[in-house]
Amino acid sequence: MRRYITALMLACCIGGYGQEKKQATFVPPFDFPLTLSGNFGEIRSNHFHGGLDFKTGGVIGKPVRALADGYISRIRVTNGSGYVLDVCYHNGYSTINRHLNGFVSPIAERVEKLQYEEESWEVEIVPEPGEYPVKGGQQIAWSGNTGYSFGPHLHLDVFETESGDYVDPMPFFRSKIKDTRAPKADGILFFPQPGKGVVDGKQENKTILPNSECPVEAWGMIGVGIKAYDYMDGVNNHYGVYSVVLTVDGNEIFRSTVDRFSQEENRMINSWTYGQYMKSFIDPGNTLRLLKASNDNRGLVTIDEERDYQFLYTLKDAFGNTSKYSFTVRGRKQPIEPLNHREKYYFTWNKTNYLQEPGLNLVVPKGMLYDDVPLNYQVKADSGAVAFTYQLNDKTVPLHAACELCIGLRRKPIADTTKYYVARITPKGGKYSVGGKYEDGYMKASIRELGTYTVAIDTIPPEIIPVNKNHWGRNGKIVCRLKDQGTGIASYRGTIDGKYALFGRPNIVKSYWECTLDPKRVKKGGKHTVEFTVTDYCGNETVVRESFVW
């Protein structure tokens, strides 16, 4: 993904880059007052929010405009982002517009033609640079609510051409948005370092309220973090905080400035954050550039004097609105228990780690961990299970990229090995598929977190549920709901009267697959037969045939 974006951007803006970039300006994407439902760098699951979410008044179909002169560089329909349009501008920046309702002509017709040619809802077109030129203010699409979207809005990513970095779009639109409200903190979290520090006599994380007047007693090496959100005028949403600065006794210890990141840095949010808390120290394997530690210990603080240490957080948004939160850490000498761990199950962040147990092989290459991990490794046996359940660690540890896990099968109640999959066991005992392939008595899968895994079997085909079948003809739309309890929906195909029908999942928050009836492709005025075939990731298939009048 990063390589594609970088290559595309380097090709799209030629000559005078450095000077143009400084003077770059954008017109707003809409011709009405701008309000936001999300800002750049908000904490999301395994990634930063990469752009701005512009509200569209709770409706779809608002004209989306080009921000400057340039050209359309990529056109996509995806499950995750819906209708997507990439635009490359001549001023040194490129954008991605996500969750659109549709494209303008002639792109809309070209996309539909390709969908039928490839018999696929998801398609991609990379036009020639001069094929679809745009001017600033020109309509390029319609706003929507497609893909993984919880309401009508436009998601706008902005990239810097030279580096390929995601950059904060706010500076381009700051004069069009009103914001006089400062960020607010909801909590402070202490992180006594394992075997090196204690807080209130314990080596456990501790939370306090912001501006707490009661000192927290500590000794040894500790880290702190803050849970905080930003707010804007006239809306009820909350946002990510642009700048966080921590000082101790007047000296800056740590600073985060959420203004840019690369695709390679995206998953490092798992190292910087702890739930919704932003840590004010840097794990040794975390190279996220938006974090800066000013002391020589990655932002960790050593409490080694019996006195009061004055901590101060300064929070600032992109408009300069500022808030401050202070608290006291009282140094009190107290015993620190050394870290007890089994050497065999101690993973270090700066080397390749191997875990080889009966029925289990795991390789975690160098660069996959952000910090050392003393694994709480356990094996759980069930006499009826096809494999042991392996707890790699009791608490989830995110990995920077996928690592190979192999789990041996103890028994094979089913001869067809395509029906087996590696399952992640959730803390509540549920399970979900992480895929995998059978090879020489083992199931091999790629995992992106250290947790609890086993092998499961999926022989149950997906379920196809027609939705409001009696209204299909009246509404001009066929709607089905798909469910799969095991490995999930891998593929689907629909036909009407034996010809391919374009079914899609316009909004994946809802489990509905739809086909809008087109009189150019389905003859109106009679009875028709729709056939829908759905396959899961273990190859289990379901076929449903229904009749309707249209």
C-alpha positions in Angstrom: 0.0 0.0 0.0 2.7 2.5 1.0 4.8 1.6 -2.1 1.8 2.2 -4.3 0.9 5.5 -2.8 4.5 6.8 -2.8 5.1 5.8 -6.4 1.8 7.3 -7.5 2.5 10.6 -5.8 6.0 10.9 -7.0 4.8 10.5 -10.5 1.9 12.9 -10.2 3.6 16.2 -9.2 6.7 17.2 -11.2 8.8 20.3 -10.9 9.2 23.0 -8.2 7.9 20.8 -5.5 9.6 22.4 -2.5 8.3 25.9 -3.2 4.9 24.8 -4.3 4.3 22.7 -1.2 4.8 25.7 1.1 2.3 27.8 -0.9 -0.2 25.0 -1.4 -3.9 26.0 -0.8 -7.1 24.0 -1.2 -10.7 25.1 -1.7 -13.1 23.3 0.7 -14.6 19.9 -0.5 -18.1 21.4 0.0 -19.8 24.7 -0.7 -21.5 24.8 2.7 -20.0 25.5 6.2 -17.6 22.8 7.4 -18.1 20.8 10.5 -16.2 17.6 11.5 -17.2 14.3 13.0 -13.6 13.1 13.1 -10.1 14.7 13.0 -6.6 13.5 12.0 -4.8 11.0 14.1 -7.7 9.9 16.4 -7.1 6.6 18.2 -8.6 3.7 16.2 -8.2 0.0 16.4 -4.7 -0.9 15.2 -4.4 2.4 13.3 -4.6 6.2 13.4 -7.6 7.9 11.8 -5.8 9.1 8.6 -7.8 12.2 7.7 -10.8 14.5 8.4 -14.4 13.3 8.5 -16.6 16.1 7.1 -20.3 16.1 8.2 -22.9 16.3 5.4 -26.0 17.2 7.4 -27.0 13.6 8.0 -27.7 13.1 4.3 -26.0 11.6 1.3 -25.6 13.0 -2.2 -23.8 16.3 -1.5 -21.5 17.3 -4.4 -17.8 16.7 -3.5 -15.4 19.1 -5.1 -11.8 18.9 -6.3 -9.6 20.9 -3.9 -7.2 22.3 -6.5 -6.0 21.6 -10.1 -4.9 18.1 -10.7 -6.2 14.8 -12.0 -8.0 11.6 -10.8 -5.3 9.0 -10.2 -7.3 6.0 -8.9 -10.9 4.9 -8.8 -12.1 2.0 -6.6 -15.1 0.3 -5.1 -14.2 -1.6 -1.9 -16.0 -3.2 1.0 -14.0 -1.2 3.6 -14.2 2.3 2.1 -17.1 2.0 -0.3 -16.8 4.2 -3.4 -13.3 5.7 -3.3 -11.6 8.4 -5.5 -7.9 9.4 -5.4 -6.9 12.8 -6.7 -3.4 13.9 -7.4 -2.9 17.7 -7.3 -0.2 19.8 -8.9 0.7 21.5 -5.6 2.5 18.6 -4.0 -0.3 16.8 -2.4 -2.7 14.0 -3.2 -6.0 13.0 -1.5 -8.2 10.0 -1.1 -12.0 10.6 -0.8 -13.7 7.7 0.9 -17.3 6.5 1.6 -18.7 8.2 -1.5 -22.2 7.5 -2.7 -21.1 7.4 -6.3 -19.0 8.9 -9.1 -19.8 11.5 -11.7 -20.0 10.7 -15.4 -18.2 9.2 -17.3 -16.4 7.5 -14.4 -19.6 6.1 -13.0 -20.4 4.3 -16.3 -16.8 3.0 -16.6 -16.9 1.5 -13.1 -20.2 -0.2 -13.7 -19.0 -1.7 -17.0 -15.9 -3.1 -15.3 -18.0 -4.5 -12.4 -20.0 -6.5 -14.9 -17.0 -7.5 -17.0 -15.1 -8.8 -13.9 -18.3 -10.0 -12.2 -17.2 -8.3 -9.0 -18.6 -5.5 -6.8 -15.0 -4.6 -5.8 -13.0 -3.1 -8.7 -10.1 -0.8 -9.3 -9.1 1.5 -12.1 -5.8 3.4 -12.4 -6.3 5.9 -15.2 -3.6 7.6 -17.2 -2.4 10.9 -15.6 -4.1 13.1 -18.3 -7.3 11.0 -18.6 -9.5 12.8 -16.0 -8.1 16.3 -15.3 -9.8 18.3 -12.6 -10.0 22.0 -11.7 -10.3 23.4 -8.1 -14.0 23.6 -7.2 -15.1 21.1 -9.9 -17.5 18.4 -8.7 -15.8 14.9 -8.7 -18.2 12.7 -6.8 -21.3 12.5 -4.5 -20.9 12.2 -0.7 -22.2 9.0 0.8 -22.3 6.5 3.6 -20.7 3.5 1.9 -18.2 1.0 3.3 -17.3 0.9 7.0 -19.3 4.0 7.8 -21.7 4.8 10.7 -23.4 7.8 9.1 -23.2 10.1 6.0 -19.9 11.9 5.8 -16.8 12.4 3.6 -13.5 11.0 4.8 -10.6 13.0 3.3 -7.0 11.7 3.5 -4.2 14.1 2.4 -0.8 12.8 1.5 2.5 14.7 1.0 3.8 13.8 -2.5 7.5 13.7 -1.7 7.3 11.4 1.3 4.0 9.6 0.8 3.2 10.5 4.5 -0.4 11.0 5.7 -0.5 14.6 6.8 -3.0 16.6 8.8 -5.5 18.3 6.4 -6.6 20.8 9.1 -4.2 23.6 8.2 -5.8 23.7 4.7 -9.3 24.3 6.2 -8.6 26.0 9.5 -10.0 29.3 8.4 -13.3 27.6 7.4 -13.8 25.8 10.8 -14.7 27.4 14.1 -13.0 26.1 17.2 -12.5 28.0 20.5 -12.7 24.9 22.8 -9.6 23.4 24.4 -8.9 19.7 24.9 -10.1 18.1 28.1 -8.4 15.3 30.1 -10.5 12.4 31.5 -7.8 10.5 33.4 -4.1 10.0 34.2 -2.5 6.5 34.1 0.7 5.4 35.9 2.8 2.7 34.5 5.3 1.3 37.0 8.0 -0.5 35.0 8.1 -4.2 35.6 10.8 -5.0 38.2 11.9 -1.4 38.2 9.2 0.7 39.8 6.2 0.8 42.1 3.2 3.2 42.5 1.4 3.3 45.8 3.3 0.1 46.8 2.3 -2.0 43.8 3.7 -2.9 40.5 0.3 -2.4 38.9 -1.0 0.4 36.6 -2.9 3.0 38.6 -5.4 5.7 37.4 -6.2 9.1 39.0 -8.5 11.9 38.0 -6.9 14.9 36.2 -5.7 17.7 38.5 -5.9 15.4 41.5 -4.7 17.2 44.7 -3.8 14.0 46.4 -0.1 13.0 45.8 0.7 9.6 44.3 3.5 7.8 46.1 6.1 6.1 43.8 9.6 4.8 43.7 11.9 3.8 40.9 11.1 4.0 37.2 7.6 4.9 36.1 5.8 6.1 33.0 2.6 8.1 32.8 -0.2 8.5 30.2 -3.2 10.6 29.7 -6.7 10.1 28.4 -7.9 13.2 26.7 -10.1 14.5 23.9 -10.5 17.6 21.9 -13.8 19.4 21.3 -15.1 22.0 18.7 -17.8 24.7 18.7 -21.4 23.8 17.9 -21.0 20.0 17.8 -21.1 17.1 20.3 -18.3 15.1 18.8 -15.0 14.6 20.5 -11.7 14.3 18.7 -8.0 13.4 19.0 -5.6 15.8 20.7 -3.1 17.5 18.4 -0.3 18.1 21.0 0.5 16.7 24.4 3.5 17.9 26.4 4.6 16.5 29.7 7.0 18.4 32.0 8.4 17.3 35.4 9.6 20.0 37.7 9.5 22.4 34.8 11.6 20.3 32.4 10.0 18.9 29.3 10.1 15.1 29.4 7.9 14.1 26.4 6.0 15.6 23.5 3.6 14.2 21.0 2.5 16.1 17.9 0.0 14.4 15.7 0.7 16.0 12.4 2.0 13.2 10.1 2.7 9.5 9.9 3.6 6.9 7.3 1.7 3.7 6.4 4.6 1.7 8.1 4.1 3.6 11.3 0.3 3.1 11.4 0.2 0.0 13.7 2.7 1.7 16.1 -0.4 3.3 17.6 -0.7 0.0 19.5 2.7 0.8 21.2 1.8 4.4 22.0 -1.6 3.8 23.3 -3.1 1.8 26.1 -6.8 1.6 25.5 -7.7 5.3 25.0 -4.7 6.5 27.0 -1.8 8.1 25.2 1.5 7.0 26.8 4.0 9.8 27.5 7.0 7.5 27.1 8.3 5.5 24.1 8.7 1.7 23.9 12.2 0.8 22.7 10.9 -0.7 19.5 8.6 2.1 18.6 10.0 4.5 16.0 6.8 6.6 15.6 8.1 10.0 14.5 5.3 12.0 16.1 6.6 11.0 19.6 9.6 12.9 21.1 11.3 12.1 24.4 13.4 14.9 25.9 15.2 13.0 28.6 17.6 10.1 28.1 15.2 7.4 29.2 12.5 7.4 26.5 10.2 9.6 28.6 10.3 7.3 31.6 10.8 9.1 34.9 13.0 7.9 37.7 11.7 8.7 41.2 14.8 8.3 43.4 14.5 11.1 45.9 12.1 11.4 48.8 10.5 14.6 47.7 7.5 15.9 45.7 7.9 15.8 41.9 5.6 18.2 40.0 4.1 16.8 36.8 2.3 19.0 34.3 0.4 18.1 31.1 -0.2 20.8 28.5 -2.8 19.9 25.9 -3.2 21.9 22.7 -5.4 21.5 19.6 -4.6 22.5 16.0 -6.2 26.0 16.6 -4.0 26.7 19.6 -6.6 26.2 22.3 -4.8 25.0 25.4 -5.5 23.3 28.7 -3.2 22.3 31.6 -3.4 19.5 34.2 -1.0 19.1 37.1 -0.5 16.4 39.7 2.1 15.5 42.3 4.2 12.3 42.6 5.7 11.9 46.1 8.9 10.0 46.2 8.8 7.5 49.0 11.4 4.7 49.2 9.8 1.3 49.1 10.8 -2.2 48.0 10.7 -3.1 44.3 10.2 -6.8 43.6 12.5 -8.0 40.8 10.7 -9.3 37.7 10.3 -13.1 37.7 10.1 -14.8 34.4 10.9 -18.0 32.7 13.8 -17.4 30.3 12.4 -19.7 27.7 9.3 -17.6 27.5 10.9 -14.2 27.5 10.7 -12.4 24.2 12.9 -9.5 23.5 12.1 -6.6 21.2 15.4 -6.4 19.4 16.0 -9.9 18.2 14.2 -12.8 16.5 12.2 -14.9 19.0 11.3 -18.6 18.7 8.8 -20.6 20.6 8.9 -24.3 20.0 6.7 -26.5 22.1 5.0 -29.9 21.4 2.5 -29.2 18.7 3.4 -25.5 18.4 5.9 -23.4 16.5 6.0 -19.6 16.5 8.5 -17.3 15.0 8.5 -13.6 15.9 11.1 -11.8 13.7 13.1 -8.8 14.9 11.1 -5.6 14.6 7.8 -7.2 15.4 7.7 -6.4 19.1 7.8 -2.9 20.6 9.1 -4.0 24.0 10.3 -7.1 25.8 7.5 -9.5 26.7 7.6 -12.1 29.6 5.1 -14.5 28.2 2.5 -16.1 30.5 2.5 -19.2 28.4 0.0 -22.0 29.1 -1.3 -25.1 27.3 -5.0 -26.0 27.8 -6.0 -29.6 26.9 -9.5 -30.8 25.9 -9.8 -34.5 25.2 -12.3 -33.9 22.4 -10.4 -31.1 20.7 -8.6 -31.4 17.4 -5.6 -29.5 18.9 -4.4 -28.1 22.2 -5.3 -24.5 23.0 -2.2 -22.4 23.3 -2.1 -19.3 25.5 0.9 -17.4 24.2 0.2 -14.7 26.7 -2.7 -13.9 29.0 -2.8 -10.3 27.9 -2.9 -9.4 24.2 0.4 -8.2 22.8 0.1 -6.5 19.3 2.7 -7.3 16.7 3.9 -4.8 14.2 3.3 -7.2 11.3 2.0 -10.7 10.7 4.0 -13.6 12.1 3.8 -17.3 11.3 2.1 -19.6 13.9 1.9 -23.4 13.4 -0.4 -25.6 15.5 -0.3 -29.4 15.3 -3.5 -31.5 15.0 -3.9 -34.1 17.7 -6.7 -35.8 15.8 -8.5 -35.5 12.4 -12.2 -36.3 12.8 -12.6 -34.9 9.2 -10.5 -36.1 6.3 -11.0 -32.9 4.3 -8.2 -30.6 5.7 -9.7 -27.5 4.0 -12.3 -27.5 6.8 -9.8 -26.7 9.5 -8.8 -23.2 10.6 -6.8 -21.5 13.2 -9.0 -19.7 15.7 -8.2 -16.9 18.1 -9.9 -17.4 21.5 -11.3 -14.2 23.0 -11.1 -13.3 26.7 -14.7 -14.3 27.0 -14.2 -17.7 25.4 -15.5 -16.9 22.0 -13.5 -17.6 18.9 -12.9 -16.1 15.4 -11.0 -17.3 12.4 -7.5 -16.1 11.6 -7.4 -18.5 8.6 -4.6 -20.9 8.0 -3.6 -23.8 5.7 -3.0 -27.4 6.5 0.5 -28.7 5.9 2.2 -31.9 7.2 0.0 -32.3 10.3 0.0 -28.6 11.2 -2.2 -25.7 10.6 -0.2 -22.6 9.5 -1.6 -19.1 10.0 -0.4 -15.6 10.2 -1.2 -13.8 13.4 -0.8 -10.1 14.3 -1.1 -10.4 18.1 0.1 -12.7 20.8 -3.0 -14.1 22.4 -4.7 -17.5 22.7 -5.1 -19.8 19.7 -6.3 -23.3 18.8 -7.6 -25.2 15.7 -11.3 -25.4 14.9 -13.4 -27.0 12.2 -16.0 -25.3 9.9 -18.3 -27.6 8.0 -21.4 -25.4 8.3 -22.3 -23.5 5.2 -23.3 -19.8 5.3 -26.9 -18.7 5.8 -28.7 -16.6 3.1 -31.8 -14.8 4.4 -34.0 -13.0 1.9 -35.0 -9.6 3.4 -38.6 -8.3 2.6 -38.8 -10.6 -0.4 -42.4 -9.4 -1.2 -41.1 -5.8 -1.6 -38.3 -6.7 -4.1 -40.3 -5.9 -7.2 -42.0 -2.8 -5.6 -38.7 -1.4 -4.4 -36.6 -2.4 -7.4 -34.0 -3.9 -5.2 -33.1 -7.4 -4.1 -31.8 -7.6 -0.5 -30.3 -10.6 1.3 -28.7 -11.0 4.7 -25.7 -13.3 4.9 -24.5 -15.0 8.1 -21.6 -17.3 8.8 -20.8 -18.6 12.2 -17.3 -20.0 11.4 -14.7 -18.5 9.1 -16.8 -15.8 7.4 -18.0 -14.9 3.9 -15.2 -15.5 1.3 -17.1 -15.0 -1.9 -20.6 -14.6 -3.4 -22.2 -14.5 -6.8 -25.8 -13.6 -7.9 -27.7 -14.2 -11.1 -31.1 -13.1 -12.4 -32.6 -15.3 -15.0 -29.2 -17.0 -15.5 -27.3 -13.7 -16.1 -24.8 -12.2 -13.7 -26.4 -9.7 -11.3 -24.3 -7.0 -9.5 -24.7 -7.7 -5.8 -22.8 -5.6 -3.4 -22.5 -4.7 0.2 -22.8 -0.8 0.1 -22.4 -0.5 3.9 -20.6 -3.2 5.7 -21.8 -2.1 9.2 -25.0 -3.7 8.0 -25.0 -7.4 7.0 -27.0 -6.7 3.8 -26.1 -7.5 0.2 -28.1 -5.7 -2.4 -28.8 -5.7 -6.1 -30.6 -2.7 -7.6 -32.7 -3.8 -10.6 -31.7 -2.1 -13.8 -34.2 -2.3 -16.7 -31.2 -2.2 -19.1 -30.2 -5.6 -17.8 -33.4 -7.2 -16.4 -36.5 -7.1 -18.5 -39.3 -5.3 -16.7 -42.9 -6.7 -16.5 -42.7 -10.3 -15.5 -41.5 -13.1 -13.2 -37.8 -13.5 -12.6 -35.6 -16.0 -10.8 -32.7 -14.9 -8.7 -29.9 -17.4 -7.7 -27.5 -16.4 -5.0 -24.4 -18.5 -4.2 -22.3 -17.8 -1.1 -19.1 -19.6 0.0 -17.2 -19.3 3.3 -13.4 -19.5 3.8 -13.5 -23.2 4.4 -15.2 -23.8 1.1 -18.7 -24.5 2.5 -21.3 -23.3 0.0 -25.0 -22.3 0.1 -27.2 -21.7 -3.0 -30.6 -20.1 -2.7 -33.2 -19.6 -5.5 -36.1 -17.2 -5.2 -38.7 -15.8 -7.6 -40.0 -12.3 -7.8 -42.2 -10.2 -10.0 -40.9 -6.9 -11.4 
